[in-house]
Amino acid sequence: MPAPRRKPAAVLALASAAALALPVLAAGTAQAASVANWDKVAQCESSGNWSINSGNSLYGGLQFDLPTWRAYGGTQYAAYPHQATKQQQILIGEKVLNGPQGAGAWPHCGGPLVGDHTNPYPSTPAPTERGTLYHEVRDPWGAWSGFAPVIGYGSAPSFNAGQEAVTSTPDRSTQSLARGNDGNLYHTARYPDGSWTGWAPLDGVGGAANFAASTFSIAGMPNGDAQVLAVGNDGGIYFNARLVSGSWQGWSKVGDWSARKVSIAAMPNGDSQVLIVGNDGLVYHNIRFGNGSWQGWNGVAGFGGAASFGASNVAITGMPNGDAQLVAVGNDGNIYHSIRLANGSWQGWGPVAGVGGAANFAASSIGITSTPNGDAQLVAVGNDGIAYHNARFASGSWQGWGSLGFGAVNVAITGLADGSSQVLATHS
């Protein structure tokens, strides 16, 4: 937590609140303070130097420590507090002020904040409009950071997305795609220190400035590349790759097939496996081998011995043992799970149990990822419009659905090498 520079030991006493990974609160709700009073706090804490980094593990005008900055969503602005603007530091200060300690988070300097109740930046409220993209981290022990809005394109404070996808690469960064309000695909990366590269539009086919897509997916490969599968405005399926160098391979069409939904997963051997919902509403599977060739599309058998499986949404992930785990929203609106074993055989679909012992879980958007211990982490948007999380353990048992307390339209998830996972969600 913020603490006076002259008594840095206070950071240890206050750090437990950051460890709780409290949800990020909107500025200007229960408590707030004017810019003038935040200036008084900064004058007391840092002599009013908003860019100070004196090497004492406290940063910026309000002297945040790094765990607090991260816990309250500061990395949406900058990796370290002193790298953020004065306004951005105050906005995070407002969130801390609305936390359990209030002005006491600055025990020697927080007096000017008490009883103020003035929104410091009334023209820049926390974005809550439908489609605003949010990010959250689940640490290896299951604690959640709380959702924080993702910075927007250019100088925009947030990114309004129609859909999102996320994957991790071996360097522990994450690569994200989102479809903007203009219908085009944009890319950003989040580094292990929590900083973001910022959004950049993907080039289109044949030198076009943009690539418009209706649905898409991204998979981080063992060699550091990220492979992308997308459905263009012509309904065709296209493949691209962001090479480990940061350059893009360029789009190529995958045969003459069309699709309503696509999902791509990286496998440990360098192949990628793909699921789609075809224009006929049925689920199909394909493999892109490490040499760049494709196996070809094959229909996936249905539930209970049916010849095919109809679905509205699909997701696939590669497991450390070479299996691929799949989830789909069937035509009955419920989530089903299957496994394509490393030997090429299929386990078959089974319904995923619902909340509180219910036989099914009805959902719209779904995502699945693997973690190094062989578990699979799932996210979904339930019929109540709330994002949920579940885990299928390596043993085959299920953790059960837990609410993330976030109203969402779409969700996506990726697992990282340290056992953590990251979630992207568009606000409902």
C-alpha positions, 0 to 999 in steps of 0.5 A: 500500500502507499506508505510514507517514504521515511518509514518504508517498513509500513509497506510490510504492514499494509501489503496484506490488502494487496495479497487479497487481490481485492476487486477493482472499484470504480472511482468516485463511488463510496469515497473520492477526493479532489485533485487539489487534495491529492496534490497535498498528499503527493506533496507530503509523500514525495514532495509532489514529484509524480515521477519519483523512483528513489529505489526504496520500492515506493513509486510515484507521487502517491508512493505506491508499492508495486503489489498495490499498483498491480492489485488495483489495476495500475498496470493498465496504465504502466508497469510501474506507478512513476511511469504513469501520468499524474491523472492515472496515479490519482485514478488508482489512488481513488480505487485504493481510497475505496478499499478497506483502509480508505485514507488510512492507506497513507497513514501520515499523509492521508488527512486531506482525503477524509470527508472530501467526496469530490470526483477528481476527474468527473469527465473520465469515469471508469468505462462500463459501457457494453463491450468495454474490454477487461482483463483479470489474472488468476494466480497459481494458487487460485486468487483473482486480481479483479477485473481492470479495463484494458487501455484503448487504441491510440490515446483512448482510455479503453477498448470497446470490443466485439470479441476477444481472444488471448494466448500465452507464449513461452516468454510468459507474455500474452498475445491478445486479439480483439475486434474493434467497433470498425469490425477490424482485428487489433493485436496487443501484447502484455509483458510479464511485468504487467505492461502492455504494448498497445493495440495495433491493427492487423494488416489485411490480405494482399496489402490491405490496411486492415483485416475485418473478421467475424470470429477468430482465435489465437494459439501460442506455439512452443517456438514462441510464434502465435498462430491465428485463425479467423473468418473473414468478411467473405466467410472464408477461413484464414490463417496467419502467424505472429512470428517470435520476432514480432513480424507477421507471416501474412494471411492465407486462406485455408481451403474453400471452407466457411465457418461460424466459429473457430478455435485453434490450440497449440500442441506440445509437438508443434502442431496446432489443432483446430475446431470450427462450427461449419456453416451447417452448424456442425463441429469439425476438426483439423490439424495443422502440422508443424511443417505447415501442411493440413490434415483436412476437415473431419466431422466430430461425432456427436453425443451419445452415439450421434453421427455429428455434433451441432453447436453454436460455440467451440473452444479447444486447448492442447494439454501437456500430455498431447491430448486436446480438450474441447468444450462446446455449447450444444444446440440445447444451449448447454456446455459439453466436454470431450477429449481427443487423446494423443493417439488420435482417438476420441473420448466422446462428449459429456455434459458439464455439470451446472451450479449447485449440482444441476445436471447442465450449465447453459452458456453462450461464450466459452473458453478453455486453457491448460496449465502445466500441472495437467489441469484445464481452466474454463470460463463461460458466460452463463444464461444470467449474463455473468462470467463463471470459472471452472477447472477440470483437474488432471485426475478427471474430477471437476472443481465446479463453477464459481461466479467471477462477479462480472457481467460479460458478453464474451470471455477468453482465457489462457494459461501461463507456464507459471500456473497462472491464467489470464482472462479477457472479458467484454463487459455486458 
